Amino acid sequence: MCYFVIWTGVYVIFQWIVHACESIWWPYPFLDLSLKYAPVWYLLVAFLHIPCYGIFALLVRLKQYVLWRWFPQS
C-alpha cells in the first residue's frame, strides 16, 4: 500500500508543478477549479482510488496464490 500511496502522491505533485510552471493543455476539463462542481469531482476521483487499490490488492494476492501453487517448495 505504501508504494501505491507514494507513487500516486509523487505523480500528483509532479503534475501540479508542471501545470503551475508551464501553460499546457489540461486533460481533465471536469477538474477545472473554476467550475462550480470541481470539489465534488475531486472528492469522487479521490474515492475512486479505493476500489482501484482493492483491485490491485486482489491481483497481488492472486499472484501470490498462483506462485504458491506452481512452486510449493519456495
C-alpha positions in Angstrom: 0.0 0.0 0.0 2.9 2.4 0.7 4.1 2.2 -2.9 0.6 2.8 -4.2 0.2 5.9 -2.0 3.7 7.2 -2.6 3.7 6.9 -6.4 0.2 8.4 -6.6 1.3 11.4 -4.5 4.5 11.8 -6.5 2.6 11.8 -9.7 0.0 14.3 -8.5 2.7 16.6 -7.1 4.7 16.4 -10.4 1.6 17.2 -12.4 0.8 20.2 -10.2 4.4 21.5 -10.7 4.3 21.0 -14.4 0.9 22.7 -14.8 1.9 25.6 -12.4 5.1 26.3 -14.3 4.0 25.7 -17.9 1.0 26.7 -19.8 -0.1 23.4 -21.3 -3.4 21.8 -22.0 -5.2 20.4 -19.0 -6.5 16.9 -20.0 -9.3 16.8 -17.4 -11.8 19.7 -18.0 -14.2 18.4 -15.3 -11.4 19.1 -12.7 -11.1 22.8 -13.6 -11.1 24.7 -10.3 -13.2 27.5 -11.8 -16.2 25.2 -12.2 -18.9 25.1 -9.6 -18.8 21.3 -9.1 -15.0 20.9 -9.1 -14.7 20.0 -5.4 -17.3 17.2 -5.9 -15.3 15.8 -8.8 -12.1 15.9 -6.9 -13.8 14.1 -4.0 -15.2 11.5 -6.4 -11.9 10.9 -8.0 -10.3 10.5 -4.6 -12.9 7.9 -3.5 -12.5 6.0 -6.8 -8.9 5.3 -5.8 -10.3 3.0 -3.1 -11.7 0.3 -5.4 -8.6 0.7 -7.6 -6.5 -0.2 -4.6 -8.8 -3.1 -3.8 -8.4 -4.5 -7.4 -4.6 -4.0 -7.1 -4.5 -5.9 -3.7 -6.6 -8.7 -5.2 -4.2 -9.1 -8.1 -1.2 -9.2 -5.7 -2.9 -12.0 -3.7 -3.9 -13.8 -6.8 -0.3 -13.7 -8.0 1.0 -15.0 -4.6 -1.5 -17.8 -4.7 -0.6 -18.8 -8.3 3.1 -18.7 -7.5 2.5 -20.8 -4.3 0.6 -23.4 -6.3 3.1 -23.6 -9.1 6.2 -23.5 -6.8 5.2 -25.0 -3.5 8.8 -25.5 -2.3 9.7 -21.8 -2.5 
